[in-house]
Amino acid sequence: MAIYTIIILAVTSVAFLIISVISMVHVYKNRNVLLLNKSFASLFTFAMPVLELVLCIVGFVAFVFNVRKVWNMPLIAAIGYFLIFLVSLSSLMFMRAMIRNLGLIDTAHKAQMKQHALFIDDISHEIRTPMNTVYGIVHIMRDDESFPQNQHSNLDAMSEAISDLLGIVSNLIDYTKIQCNKLDIIPTDYEARDLINTLLDRAYAAREDSAIDFSYTVDENLPSVLNGDEVRIIQVVSGLLNDALLNYNAGRVSLKISSRQLNLDSIILEFEVLNNGRRLTDEETALVYNDPAYVYEQGQNSRGRRLAFYIFKTVIEKMDGRISVSSSDKEGNRFAVMIPQKRVGNATIGCYSEDVGYSALDKFTAPMARILVVDDSIVNLFVVKELLGRYGSDVVTASSGEECLKLMASDHFDLIFMDYLMPNMNGYETLCKIREMEGEYFKTVPVIELTAMTNGAGSKNYVDEGFAGLLPKPIDVNSLERILIKFLPADYIIHASGEQSRETRIEDRAWYKRLCSVLTGFDVMKGLENSGYDYMSYLNRLRSIYDDHSIWPKQLKDYSESESFDSYASVLHKMREHAESVGDMKLGFICSEHEKAALNRDADYIRNHLNTLLSEYEVFMFRIDTILQRENEMLK
């Protein structure tokens, strides 16, 4: 009997050693998944290898004692020990199955998060595109002397609301990237003066029509050229300035920019935003440090700014910096941001003063300039062309990279604005083709990247891919004027002593009645709203749609027959945008339904309803053709 006991103890001890090693390996390989799942099963899984190793040691000691006959372990106890091993073996099988399931859950979660991030990016682009258009049109209307003065306050309110919406969309995108660990910090060389100019432009825009006294100081020893993520720094500091200017009922707000040496190659770039408004509460101070989800869990109700502050803090920490906030009755509220930056060269900024000639109030024209705008969206082309039209420049548009190359082969332009995200040939690929063309002109003509990506990705394209400059959407007038002054020849810029009057037809209501009489079924007022309530702009939009998109019906037929759903949806998306932009909401709805069907790969719906779509589009084009012919006669 003793020999059987010894054999069972030996075999079971070795078996325990083997499964303890296997368990340790599995736990180590899947530690991240187990740590994410803070359940009792996960805790037990971590404890299992230790328990099995202890049982192995116990069995080995019992084996040695029985061999040396120090004491005799009963056979029934040895069998019980072996049964415990069988239970541990079953637990190992269960553990492996649980870890596999947790791994599948984790993989599915990551895939879901990725899809969520892609969805947020896609939907944000869909939201930003019309908002960028409205933002540009508002600027056009504000600059239009024919627009009724009593409506300018409404335009200001619209502009502010659109800016707020764009900020919310950008914050949602950044928050999603933070949750997916996809928030990138992209360092590039940048001019400190350009950074300061941008911050001051945004601060002055935020305090427009406000009695707040805004001041700034800049350290003369600040390095002239730095290396860091300029886009993210502007995001954080301008956000803190806007918060100080809008949320504290302060009478005075100041910005202090300074630096101190970190080592031979680096500095600490410091920003201080001070305001003498009401003191921050403890709840508001917590906004700087806590995740919005935590704030919700604690039942705190500081709605407006918790997401923005959390993003600011995360962005700063991503740049190895820190943010602090203090509040006192004597000094007011102080936000301090410290970010390490590499210095490039030894030059300093010296005595800083705001650049003369860059203010939007300093009117100028550039009538000798020829400018090419490239964008696949007819709406964006309209907005940019209208904005550039105020400077008297000759503006030519292209809706694709291929069309851009054809125009450049036969024409000369002083400046090119290039949208980055275009189908078939994107902005970077088009730029490369331009640089490959023979002639010094094609190597040096400045190409400015147009992008709605206001994060580091746009900055990376601008720096690494050879663009001369970056103009974010929605287009800020100050930023646009800086680019025109910087890249157009100096003798092309003609400064004006005062604003010039412009011809207007806004009060001539006869044309509106003519439009309504022909464009039956259209929401003409909605279309005019999208064109800044300008008769000629609306006609130009109709003319552009009629001239450029007659090929769409053939494309739709071809794509439906070949079941090229993605291409079909792309055409429908553009067709819907253009129909709704001029007020044909019925066609827009039909296009929307077909777009959904294409995205769902519903070939039956497309086949059964394609003729209805094409018939409606034929009516749409016929009405546009009719009104254009009639209005051309009126304009002769």
Disulfide bonds with the S-S distance in Angstrom:
none
